[in-house]
Amino acid sequence: MEMFDLSLIWALIIGFGIMMYVLMDGFDLGLGILFPFAPDEDARDVMMNSVAPVWDGNETWLVLGGAGLLGAFPLVYSVFLPALYIGVFLMLAGLVFRGVAFELRFKSRKNRRWWNRAFCWGSSVAAFAQGAVVGTYIQGFETENFAFVGGAFDWLTPFTVLTGIGMMIGYALLGTTWLILKSEGYIQEWAYRLTPKLLIGVVVIFFAISLWTPFVNPVVWQRWFGNIEVIWILPGLATACMALLVMSIRQRRELMPFLSTLGIFLFTYLGLVVSKWPVIVPPNYTIWDAASAPESQLFLLIGVLFVIPIILTYTAWTYWVFRGKVRVGEGYH
């Protein structure tokens, strides 16, 4: 198997892992962002209990994508870490902070309000940092001889702040639609009422980023408007998912709002990939430029091909076992 084939396979595997993380961990980050706005403490209990059985497993995809990226495309790490060090650190710190708050909130009575805040802050920081990192990838950064030559805060610009806020709103939308699926009564009604407002925020951010992108990255503009008859099917499908979400909310359906929101994220993610493909390190380093030795890629690939089916199996089994509603006073702790 030639290096070209291995690099392409690894790009697909890593892209799949990152996509699975965004789709599957986004809703529990969104619930954390929504924590201060919940109707009461019982609602917060339901929100946390709805993700208690699955949130640890969801982050497996982040580990898989990160480890695969290091082994298959080491140049990405040598450039991205200096460029995004602060942003990545904030994301990991937020995830750790959120995880600690998640476990200790159930055990605390006297200081529960502080763990509520910690859960919200950790989720918000992690979501914002992820969005800012994506924004930095879109706008690109300065590289020279396969090394980052910019400043420590090049990742923090008005454009990346916008993408960070957009990620927070999008995750919150995933959170409300997940809560529609998993809750009932007044908690579900609260999620129904909040979902259209968050969708409006997502649409506004979506169009603002679309209008702004040509000014921060002309290559993306050329890619989109040079292939308008093919590539525009992706935003069209994302828009269709938005319309389906509105319709399903009006009909008070439970599963379809969550699936529609997943579709919005999926087609937006694919649009981002198509915008940059095959560049993996901005401005112009492709997956083949960044690839490790073919022997290293093949060695890692053999292990990953065994691991991915196992992860998919236990993930599907977990969601199946813990299907159904989460009610006030019930939980998995």
MIKE-199431 format. One record per residue (C-alpha): residue in three letters; x, y, z. Coordinates in steps of 0.1 Angstrom, whole numbers, padded with zeros to 4 digits, always signed. Layout:
<marvos>
ALAXYZ/...
</marvos>
This chain:
<marvos>
MET+0000+0000+0000/GLU+0015+0033-0011/MET+0019+0064+0011/PHE-0008+0082-0009/ASP-0033+0055+0000/LEU-0023+0054+0036/SER-0024+0092+0040/LEU-0058+0093+0025/ILE-0071+0065+0047/TRP-0057+0082+0078/ALA-0072+0115+0068/LEU-0106+0099+0066/ILE-0102+0081+0099/ILE-0091+0112+0117/GLY-0118+0133+0101/PHE-0144+0106+0111/GLY-0131+0106+0147/ILE-0132+0144+0150/MET-0167+0145+0135/MET-0179+0118+0159/TYR-0165+0138+0188/VAL-0183+0170+0177/LEU-0216+0152+0172/MET-0215+0131+0203/ASP-0199+0153+0229/GLY-0214+0186+0217/PHE-0248+0181+0234/ASP-0233+0175+0269/LEU-0211+0206+0265/GLY-0243+0224+0254/LEU-0261+0213+0285/GLY-0233+0228+0306/ILE-0236+0261+0287/LEU-0274+0261+0294/PHE-0270+0253+0331/PRO-0275+0288+0345/PHE-0307+0292+0325/ALA-0323+0259+0337/PRO-0357+0264+0354/ASP-0346+0249+0387/GLU-0322+0225+0405/ASP-0344+0194+0395/ALA-0340+0204+0359/ARG-0302+0206+0363/ASP-0303+0171+0379/VAL-0322+0158+0349/MET-0298+0175+0325/MET-0267+0159+0341/ASN-0283+0125+0345/SER-0293+0124+0309/VAL-0256+0124+0299/ALA-0241+0106+0329/PRO-0239+0072+0313/VAL-0224+0084+0280/TRP-0203+0115+0284/ASP-0170+0097+0293/GLY-0173+0074+0262/ASN-0181+0104+0240/GLU-0147+0118+0246/THR-0130+0086+0234/TRP-0134+0100+0199/LEU-0113+0131+0208/VAL-0085+0108+0221/LEU-0087+0087+0190/GLY-0085+0117+0167/GLY-0057+0134+0186/ALA-0036+0103+0189/GLY-0041+0093+0152/LEU-0032+0128+0142/LEU+0001+0127+0161/GLY+0010+0093+0146/ALA-0001+0098+0110/PHE+0006+0135+0105/PRO+0033+0147+0129/LEU+0038+0180+0111/VAL+0003+0190+0122/TYR+0014+0189+0158/SER+0047+0207+0152/VAL+0029+0236+0136/PHE-0005+0236+0154/LEU+0007+0234+0190/PRO+0029+0265+0188/ALA+0001+0283+0169/LEU-0028+0271+0190/TYR-0011+0264+0223/ILE-0032+0287+0244/GLY-0065+0278+0227/VAL-0058+0241+0230/PHE-0048+0245+0266/LEU-0080+0264+0274/MET-0100+0236+0257/LEU-0084+0208+0277/ALA-0086+0228+0310/GLY-0123+0234+0304/LEU-0129+0197+0297/VAL-0110+0188+0329/PHE-0128+0214+0350/ARG-0161+0203+0336/GLY-0153+0166+0344/VAL-0144+0173+0380/ALA-0176+0194+0384/PHE-0196+0167+0369/GLU-0185+0141+0394/LEU-0185+0163+0425/ARG-0218+0181+0420/PHE-0237+0149+0428/LYS-0218+0145+0460/SER-0219+0180+0473/ARG-0249+0196+0491/LYS-0235+0227+0508/ASN-0214+0240+0478/ARG-0235+0226+0449/ARG-0241+0261+0434/TRP-0203+0265+0429/TRP-0201+0231+0411/ASN-0230+0243+0390/ARG-0210+0273+0380/ALA-0179+0252+0375/PHE-0197+0229+0352/CYS-0210+0259+0331/TRP-0177+0276+0330/GLY-0158+0245+0320/SER-0183+0237+0293/SER-0184+0272+0280/VAL-0146+0276+0279/ALA-0141+0243+0261/ALA-0168+0250+0235/PHE-0155+0285+0229/ALA-0119+0273+0225/GLN-0129+0246+0201/GLY-0147+0272+0179/ALA-0118+0296+0181/VAL-0094+0268+0170/VAL-0117+0260+0140/GLY-0118+0297+0132/THR-0080+0298+0133/TYR-0078+0269+0109/ILE-0101+0286+0085/GLN-0082+0319+0085/GLY-0048+0302+0085/PHE-0016+0313+0102/GLU+0020+0321+0093/THR+0043+0292+0085/GLU+0078+0291+0071/ASN+0098+0259+0063/PHE+0072+0237+0080/ALA+0073+0258+0112/PHE+0049+0283+0128/VAL+0064+0318+0128/GLY+0035+0339+0141/GLY+0026+0352+0176/ALA+0011+0334+0206/PHE-0022+0353+0202/ASP-0026+0350+0165/TRP-0054+0325+0171/LEU-0075+0351+0189/THR-0090+0375+0164/PRO-0125+0390+0159/PHE-0132+0362+0134/THR-0121+0334+0157/VAL-0141+0350+0185/LEU-0172+0349+0163/THR-0166+0312+0155/GLY-0161+0305+0192/ILE-0194+0321+0200/GLY-0210+0303+0172/MET-0197+0269+0185/MET-0212+0277+0219/ILE-0246+0286+0205/GLY-0245+0255+0183/TYR-0236+0232+0212/ALA-0264+0248+0232/LEU-0288+0240+0204/LEU-0276+0204+0205/GLY-0282+0204+0243/THR-0318+0216+0241/THR-0327+0191+0214/TRP-0311+0163+0234/LEU-0331+0174+0264/ILE-0363+0173+0243/LEU-0355+0137+0236/LYS-0345+0127+0271/SER-0369+0148+0294/GLU-0406+0154+0299/GLY-0430+0178+0315/TYR-0420+0214+0322/ILE-0383+0206+0315/GLN-0391+0194+0280/GLU-0413+0225+0274/TRP-0385+0248+0285/ALA-0362+0231+0259/TYR-0389+0234+0232/ARG-0392+0272+0239/LEU-0355+0277+0239/THR-0346+0258+0208/PRO-0360+0283+0182/LYS-0341+0311+0198/LEU-0309+0292+0196/LEU-0315+0282+0160/ILE-0319+0319+0151/GLY-0285+0325+0168/VAL-0270+0297+0148/VAL-0284+0310+0115/VAL-0271+0345+0122/ILE-0236+0333+0131/PHE-0237+0309+0101/PHE-0243+0337+0076/ALA-0219+0362+0093/ILE-0191+0336+0091/SER-0200+0329+0055/LEU-0198+0366+0046/TRP-0166+0372+0066/THR-0146+0342+0054/PRO-0136+0356+0019/PHE-0119+0385+0037/VAL-0098+0363+0060/ASN-0091+0335+0035/PRO-0095+0341-0003/VAL-0087+0305-0010/VAL-0119+0293+0006/TRP-0138+0319-0013/GLN-0123+0306-0046/ARG-0130+0270-0036/TRP-0167+0277-0030/PHE-0175+0300-0059/GLY-0153+0281-0083/ASN-0173+0249-0077/ILE-0207+0264-0070/GLU-0226+0236-0089/VAL-0212+0208-0067/ILE-0200+0221-0033/TRP-0231+0242-0025/ILE-0251+0210-0019/LEU-0237+0209+0016/PRO-0250+0243+0028/GLY-0282+0234+0010/LEU-0285+0202+0031/ALA-0277+0222+0063/THR-0304+0246+0055/ALA-0328+0218+0049/CYS-0320+0204+0083/MET-0327+0238+0098/ALA-0361+0238+0081/LEU-0368+0203+0093/LEU-0358+0213+0129/VAL-0383+0242+0128/MET-0411+0219+0115/SER-0404+0192+0141/ILE-0404+0217+0169/ARG-0438+0230+0158/GLN-0451+0194+0156/ARG-0437+0187+0191/ARG-0417+0157+0179/GLU-0390+0144+0202/LEU-0363+0125+0182/MET-0364+0146+0150/PRO-0352+0179+0165/PHE-0320+0162+0178/LEU-0314+0144+0145/SER-0319+0176+0125/THR-0294+0194+0147/LEU-0269+0166+0142/GLY-0275+0171+0104/ILE-0267+0208+0107/PHE-0234+0201+0124/LEU-0226+0172+0100/PHE-0231+0192+0068/THR-0214+0223+0082/TYR-0184+0201+0092/LEU-0182+0185+0057/GLY-0184+0220+0042/LEU-0154+0230+0062/VAL-0135+0199+0052/VAL-0143+0205+0015/SER-0132+0241+0018/LYS-0097+0232+0028/TRP-0091+0198+0012/PRO-0065+0185+0009/VAL-0047+0211+0029/ILE-0042+0200+0065/VAL-0018+0227+0077/PRO-0026+0262+0065/PRO-0018+0279+0043/ASN-0007+0252+0018/TYR+0007+0220+0034/THR-0014+0190+0022/ILE-0020+0156+0040/TRP+0009+0142+0020/ASP+0033+0169+0030/ALA+0024+0163+0067/ALA+0024+0125+0066/SER+0047+0103+0087/ALA+0066+0074+0072/PRO+0045+0048+0054/GLU+0057+0021+0078/SER+0045+0041+0108/GLN+0011+0048+0093/LEU+0006+0011+0084/PHE+0017-0001+0119/LEU-0008+0023+0135/LEU-0035+0015+0110/ILE-0036-0022+0119/GLY-0043-0013+0155/VAL-0069+0013+0148/LEU-0089-0010+0125/PHE-0094-0033+0155/VAL-0102-0005+0179/ILE-0128+0015+0159/PRO-0153-0014+0156/ILE-0150-0020+0194/ILE-0156+0017+0201/LEU-0186+0018+0178/THR-0200-0013+0194/TYR-0198-0003+0230/THR-0210+0033+0221/ALA-0241+0019+0204/TRP-0247-0006+0232/THR-0245+0022+0258/TYR-0270+0044+0241/TRP-0293+0015+0236/VAL-0292+0004+0273/PHE-0298+0039+0286/ARG-0324+0049+0261/GLY-0357+0064+0273/LYS-0366+0093+0295/VAL-0348+0107+0325/ARG-0373+0118+0352/VAL-0370+0140+0382/GLY-0357+0121+0412/GLU-0342+0093+0390/GLY-0306+0090+0378/TYR-0276+0068+0372/HIS-0255+0080+0401/
</marvos>
